[in-house]
Amino acid sequence: MVVDQKRAHERILFDNFMISLSTESIPSQKTLYPKNIELDPKEHALIIEIKDDLKIMGFEIEDFGGNSIVVNGMPADATNQEPEQIIDKFLHEFLHGEIDAKTEVKVKVAQALAKASSISSNQNLAHEEMRELVDLLFACQNPNYSPFGKLIVSIIKTDEVEKRFN
């Protein structure tokens, strides 16, 4: 079995974000130092428009005036990325990603945040982290496909592996 760790993490985060949206609560972790982020006017308007949805998902964001925001808290299960990295990736995914424009805003926000917050494909994981990722993945309702419909798990038969090395 081969697991795409980025897609697996996207699925786990997406499912958690969707649960949070339905229960309207996700743990937020306060940042040690609030992070001021300068955005372009379109991005700033979008963040302010969906600020309440982002708050449900664990982001504590305030308008700082002009085109700036301040990030005071992040989702507790977000990776160790800096707030500006996640916000930048989120905005790019939300505005330019492979998300269908007809998707309702909350699902679109969850998809974009999952993609922006997930671990990278080339990040080395310890055995315990791999085991936890697989356990969390198979606890999801749809562990085979990412929130974007891409395959997460592929089963390769032993015969196929042996053929490749002979």
C-alpha positions in Angstrom: 0.0 0.0 0.0 1.3 3.4 -1.0 -0.1 6.5 0.7 0.3 10.1 -0.6 1.0 11.8 2.7 0.0 15.3 1.5 -3.4 14.1 0.1 -3.9 12.0 3.2 -3.3 15.0 5.5 -5.6 17.2 3.3 -8.4 14.6 3.7 -7.9 14.5 7.5 -7.8 18.3 7.8 -10.7 18.8 5.4 -12.9 16.4 7.4 -12.0 18.1 10.7 -12.7 21.5 9.2 -16.1 20.3 7.9 -17.0 18.8 11.3 -15.9 22.1 12.9 -18.2 24.0 10.5 -21.2 21.9 11.4 -20.5 22.2 15.2 -19.1 25.7 14.9 -16.0 25.1 17.0 -12.4 24.1 16.4 -9.6 24.6 19.0 -7.6 27.7 18.3 -4.0 28.1 19.5 -3.0 31.7 20.3 0.1 32.8 18.5 2.9 33.9 20.8 3.3 37.1 18.9 0.4 38.4 16.8 1.4 38.5 13.1 0.6 41.5 11.0 0.0 40.5 7.3 -0.2 43.0 4.4 -2.6 41.9 1.6 -3.7 43.3 -1.7 -7.2 44.9 -1.6 -8.9 41.9 -3.2 -7.4 39.4 -0.7 -8.1 41.7 2.2 -11.8 42.0 1.2 -12.0 38.2 0.9 -10.5 37.5 4.3 -12.8 40.1 6.0 -15.8 38.6 4.2 -15.1 35.0 5.3 -13.6 36.0 8.7 -16.4 34.3 10.6 -15.9 31.0 8.8 -12.2 31.2 9.4 -12.8 31.8 13.1 -15.0 28.7 13.3 -12.0 26.8 11.9 -9.6 28.1 14.5 -8.2 31.3 13.0 -8.4 34.5 15.0 -8.0 37.3 12.5 -8.7 41.0 13.0 -8.8 43.8 10.5 -5.8 46.0 11.1 -6.8 48.8 8.8 -5.7 49.6 5.3 -5.2 46.2 3.7 -3.7 44.6 6.7 -4.9 41.9 9.0 -3.5 40.6 12.3 -3.5 36.8 13.0 -3.8 36.2 16.8 -4.6 32.5 16.6 -4.3 29.5 14.4 -6.0 26.1 14.2 -4.5 23.8 16.9 -3.8 21.1 14.4 -2.2 23.4 11.8 1.3 22.4 10.8 4.3 24.3 12.0 4.1 26.8 9.2 4.1 30.5 9.8 0.6 32.3 9.7 1.6 34.3 6.6 2.5 31.1 4.8 -0.8 29.4 5.5 -2.8 32.6 4.7 -0.8 33.1 1.5 -1.4 29.4 0.4 -5.0 29.6 1.5 -5.7 32.8 -0.6 -3.9 31.4 -3.6 -5.9 28.1 -3.4 -9.2 29.9 -2.7 -8.8 32.4 -5.6 -6.8 30.3 -8.1 -7.0 26.7 -7.1 -8.7 23.7 -8.5 -11.8 24.3 -6.4 -15.1 24.4 -8.3 -16.6 27.9 -8.3 -20.1 26.4 -7.6 -18.9 24.8 -4.4 -20.5 26.5 -1.4 -18.2 29.0 0.4 -17.8 26.9 3.6 -16.7 23.8 1.7 -14.4 26.0 -0.5 -12.9 27.5 2.6 -12.4 24.1 4.2 -10.8 22.7 1.0 -8.4 25.7 0.6 -7.4 25.6 4.3 -6.8 21.9 4.2 -4.6 22.2 1.2 -2.7 25.2 2.6 -2.3 23.7 6.1 -1.3 20.1 5.0 2.2 18.8 5.3 4.3 18.8 2.1 4.8 15.7 -0.1 8.5 15.7 0.6 8.4 16.2 4.3 10.1 13.3 6.2 7.9 11.7 8.8 8.9 9.6 11.7 7.4 6.1 11.9 5.0 7.2 14.7 3.9 10.2 12.5 3.3 7.9 9.6 1.3 5.4 11.7 -0.8 8.3 13.2 -1.4 9.7 9.7 -2.6 6.4 8.4 -4.8 5.8 11.5 -6.4 9.2 11.1 -6.8 8.7 7.4 -8.7 5.4 7.8 -10.9 7.0 10.4 -12.2 9.3 7.7 -15.4 8.6 5.8 -13.7 8.6 2.5 -10.0 7.7 3.0 -9.4 6.8 -0.7 -9.8 10.3 -2.2 -8.6 13.8 -1.3 -11.1 16.6 -1.0 -10.3 17.3 -4.6 -11.1 13.8 -5.8 -7.5 12.7 -6.2 -6.4 9.2 -5.2 -4.7 8.9 -1.8 -4.1 5.2 -1.5 -2.8 2.8 -4.1 -2.3 -1.0 -3.6 0.6 -2.5 -5.5 0.7 -6.3 -5.6 3.9 -8.0 -4.5 4.1 -9.6 -8.0 4.3 -6.1 -9.6 7.0 -5.0 -7.3 9.0 -8.1 -7.9 8.6 -7.7 -11.7 10.1 -4.2 -11.5 13.2 -5.5 -9.8 13.8 -8.5 -12.1 
